[in-house]
Amino acid sequence: MSILSLVIALILDLIFGDPPGNWHPVKLLGRQIDLVESYCRTLPVSSTTQGCVYVAFNMLFIIPIAVICFAASFLGPLGILMNGVLIYFALGGTCLAREVGTVADALALGSVPEARGRLRMLVSRDVDEMGETEIASSAIETLSENFSDSAAATLLYAAIGGPVLAWIHRVSNTLDAMAGYKTEEYADFGFASAKLDDILNFIPSRLSALIIALTSKTAGGNFRETIRAVMDCGGSLASPNAGYPIAAFAGALRVKLCGPASYFGEMRDKPFIGQGRCPDLQDLGRAMSLYWNSYALFSVLSLLTAWIFS
């Protein structure tokens, strides 16, 4: 893949983030996923098999991406631009930071109810009873976990396999976000979605933790403490991947994250990750700085990877 395509994607993401409008490919994918789920639920097979068919059908979304990439290979500079735009639409790095930033802004203004409303759009846990500490912790957790999912993994796969591989990851990650819940409704149906996402995020999550450790000094932390937190707590969560970037943020910020939380009205006894006090608004601000520095370093790494694979 052309390094220029990745540069274009990064520039577009930094300038525009996710543009509004129902025509965005991820929103189109979401509507397709809803329709496919409705169909798959009617199949006369087990819920787990329905979920496998669900994943297979939704992966057909990659076909038009592949067709556009094939056409772009004959179009010279225009094709490079087309590939860059495709990667940009799969990349959610700037949008994530901006959304978490609105939570921080609301807290800074003393509006806890508004902060809860902003956070509700980003997390699946119940937020109605959260105070400032719980909101700050949840915002840092989603910032760290999605650094791996929405930024690092997309950049890594784009660098290795261009828009097609980046979009395979994006489809998988979206399927997991929409069906990968451990609820009675999705425990079996979402099994295939969750496992595919686990596989595709195995390396990016751990590489993300390393990058966060390398930039930890910008948030007042240090490399050794951050790596120690990752080694001690990275595997603490039920997810095989989510704990690694969360532990890296906790170590770099010298706070503890996660802990018991309510999901869909049910309390889950999640372990704490990291040591020290619970985070506050100031820590959320440091987390934002850590995120941007990590995003910048991972962008450089992805460009070097694209150069190697080009």
N, C-alpha and C positions, 0 to 999 in steps of 0.2 A: 504494500500500500504506500502511496505517496505521503511523505512527511508533510507536504504542503496541505493535504486534505485534513490532517490532524490539527495543524496550525490554524486552518480556517475554522474548524469546529470549536477550538478553544477560544478563539477571538469572538466568534458569534455567541458562545455561551457566556463569556465574561461581559459582553456588551448588553445582550438582550435577555439572558436567562431563558426561561420558558415563555414564549409569546402566548398571549391570551387567544382564545378562540377554540371552537369545537373541532376545527380541522386539524389540530395538532395530532401527529401520528399516534402518540401514546393515548390520547383520548379516543381516537378511532379504534385502537387496539382494545381499550377498556370496554367499549360498546360491543365489539366483536366477542370478547370474552364472556360478557353477560349473556349474549344470544346463544353462544355455544354451550354454556352451562345449562341453560334452560333445555336445550335439545338433549344433551348428554344425560341429564337427570331422568329422562324418559326411557333410556335404553334398558332392555330386560336383562341386565347383568349386575354384578355386584357393584357397590359404590366405589370400591378401589379400581375396578376395571373401567367404570364410567370416568373416573378421574384420569386414567391413562389415555383414554380416547379424547378427553377434554384437552390434555396437553398436546396430543398429536394434531388435533384439528387446529388449535390456536397457533401452532408452529407454521401453519400454512401462511401466516402473515409475512413470513420471511420471503416467500416467492416473489412478490412485487419488488422487494428490496433487492433481491438478487438480480432480477431483470434490469432494474435501473443501473445497478453496478456494472452489469455486462454491457449495457449500452454506453455507459460512461467511459468504458475502457477504449472506445473508438473516438472519443470526442476531445482528446487533448486537454488543454487548460480548462475547458468547460466541464469535462468529466472530473477533473480534480476538484473543481468547485462543487459539483453535484455530490461527490463522495463526502466532502467536508460538511455539506448541509445535512446529509443523512446521519453522519456521526453526531452532529450537533443536536439533532432531534432526539437521539438516544441518550444524550448526556444531560444529567440533572444537577451538576455541581453547584452552579450559581443559584439556581432556583431554590435548592435546599437551604443554602446559607441565608438567602433573603427571607425565606419563610420563617426560619428560626429567629432571624433578626427581628421580625415583627413581634415575636413573643418577648424578646429582650426589651424592645421599645415599650411595649405595654407595661412590663414590670417597672421599667425606669420611670414611667409616668404614674406609678402607683395604682394602676388599674388591673387588679388581680382577675376580675371577671373577664376582661377583654383578653388577658393573657391566656386564661383557660380556653376561651373560644378559639384563639389562634392555635393553641397547642392541640385542640381537639381535631383539627384538620391534618395533623401530622402523625398522631399516634393512635393505636387501637385501644389503649387502656382508658379507664374511666377517669375523667379529670374534674368532675363537679365538686369534689371535696378537697381539691389540692390547694395548698398554700404556696407562698413564694418558693420555699425550699424544694417542695415536690415538683413544682413547675420548672424550676431551674434544672433540677436533676433530670427530669424527663426530656427537656429540650437538649441537654448535653448528650444524653443517651441516643436520641434519634439523630443528632448531628454526627455523632461518632459512628454509629452503625451504618447510617446511610452514606457516610463518606466512602465506605467500602462498596456499598451497593450501587449508588447513583453516580459516583465520580470515578473512583479508582478502578473498579472492575470494568466499567465501560471504556475507560482510556486504555487499559491493558489489552482488552480484547480487540479494540479498534486498531491498536498498534500492531497486534499479531495478525489479525485476519480481516481488517478493514470493516466497512459498515455491516456486512453480513454477520460476522461473528459478534460485533457489538450489539446488533439487534437480536441475535439469538439469546444473548444474555439479558437484554432488556425485556424480551417477551417472557423469559423464564422468571425474572424478578417480579414482573407485573403479575404473572400467574400466582406466584407465591404470596404476593401482597393481597390478592383478591380471594385466594382459596386455601392458603397455607395455615389456617387457624386450627388450633387444637381444641376445637369445640365439637360437640356431638354432631353438628350438621356437616362439618368439614374434616373431621378426624380421618375418615377413610377416603372420601372424595378428593381431598386436597393432598393426599399422601404423595402422589407422583409429582405434583407441582412443588411441594416442599423439598423432596429429595433431589430433584433436578437443580433447584436453586442452591441447595447445599453443595452439590458437586461443583457447580460453576463458580461459586464464591469461596471455595476452599482456599485456593492460592491467593486471590485478591485480598481476602480478609487478613491473612497473616502478613502479606506484603504491606498492606495498609498500616498494620500495627508497627512495623519496622519504620516506615516513613514517618509516622507520628512520633516515634521515639527519636528519630533524627532531628525533628523540628521542635522537640519538647522544650528546649531551652528558651524559645521565643515566648513560651507561656509560663516561664518561671520554674520549669522542671529540669530534669537532666536525663540523659540517655539511659544510664544504669538503672535508676529508679523506675523508669517507664518500662524497660524490658523486664525488670523483676516483677512488676505488676502483671505484665502480659503472661509471663511464665507461671505465676502463681494463680491467676484468676481467669486467664483466657478461655479455659475449658469449663468454667463453672456453670454456664447457662445450658439449658436444654438444647439450644441451637448449637451446632458444631462450629459456627463461624462468628456469630454476633458478639460473643464475649471478647474476642481479640481486639478489635478497634475500641470497644468500650473500655476494656482494661487499660489500653494504651492512653486514652484520654484521662482516665482516673489517675493513672500513675503520673502523667505529665502535669496534671493540675493539682495533684496531692489531695484528692477528695475521694469520697466513696460514692458510688453510683448504684443504681438498681435497688434491690431490696424488695420486700413484699409490695404487691400492687394489685389493684382491682381491674379485671378484664371482663367486660360484659356482665357486670354485677357479681363476679366471683373472685374472691381474693386468692392470689397465688403467692406461695411462699418462695419467691425468688431470692437467691443469695445476694448479699452485698458484694460489689466488686471494688477493690481498692481499699485504701486505709485513710484515716483522717476524718475530718468533719464532712457534713453534708454540704453541697455547693449552694452558693447564693448568686445574686445578680452579677456581682463582680466576677465570679468564677465563670458565669455564662459568657461574659465579655471576653475573658481570657480564652475560653473555648472557641469563640468565633475567630480570634486571631490565630489560634493553633490550627483551626480548620483551613483557613486561607493559606497559611504557610505550608501546610501539608499538601494542599491541593496544588500549589505552585511547584513543589518539589516532585510530586507524582507526575505532573504534566511534563516536566523535564525528563523524568525517567521514561515516560511513554514515548516521547519524541526520540530518545536514544534507542528504545526498543524498535520503533518503526523504522529507524535508519538501519538497524541490524537485519530486520526482516524484509527490507525493500530490495 
